[in-house]
Amino acid sequence: MTSIRGVSVGASDPLTWTPSYSGPARRDPGAVGLRVASSGPGGEPALPRERMLSDVLHWEGDIHHLYLDNKGLVTVGIGNLVSSAAAAEDLPFVNKGTGAPATREQIAAAFQAVSQLPKGRHAPAYSSATDVRLPEHTVRQLASERLDNEFLPGLRRLFPGFDKFPAAAQRALVDMSYNLGIEGLGRFHDLRKACESGDWQGAATECHRRTCRAERNDWTRQLFLDAGAAPSSNA
């Protein structure tokens, strides 16, 4: 599995990591709508983790190539900082055309090429700069580990009752945390109060983000409304 040694506090602040690749993770076509069947600690129903992961990939994008974040840092996947050419060389990049493993020289050249480009572009604008790509299962694995190591622990700190929230509310909060960062979500004081009191209609009113597309805001709002209609926790 990928070894993560540091976490970011916001979606615009990338995660620093050192990879130790161990093979593909399972890719579920159309995974939105799935739930993990296993139980969590103490036998409680498991978090709808696959839904959360698919939500993140849907809204944040599924970026396989190196790109620059809004601070000009070389990044890959969903906000994962690649701190140096040496770190990039340790990743399982492949050649875009052939699918063959990229050489260390090719990966280092890709890192150098992207690092010299202007920052401030959308991630897809950097795709033509290199021919090396991360396999989709690796991108998904990185997102999965960031969910486990950064966002879920952060949400449990912000919302002591998070594990007992309806699944729809959990998904909404994961979406907001990935979009805003845990620190940014922490500034939504009225939302936090509404969630902790189980006022999901109130949470739907307080979840609007000024930096977010209208369709994403509408989707998150509907999740909170769905939470209010849920017959029980994690339903």
ABEGO torsion letter per residue (X at the ends): XBBBABBBABAABBBBBBBBBAEBBBBBBGABGBBBABBBBGGBBBBBAAAAAAAAAAAAEBBABBBBBAAGBBBBEBGBBBABAAAAAABBBBBAAAGBBBBAAAAAAAAAAAAABBBGBBAAAAAAABABBBBAAAAAAAAAAAAAAAAAAAAAAABAAAAABBAAAAAAAAAAAAAAEAAAAAABAAAAAAAAAGBAAAAAAAABBAABBAAAAAAAAAAAAAAAABABBGX
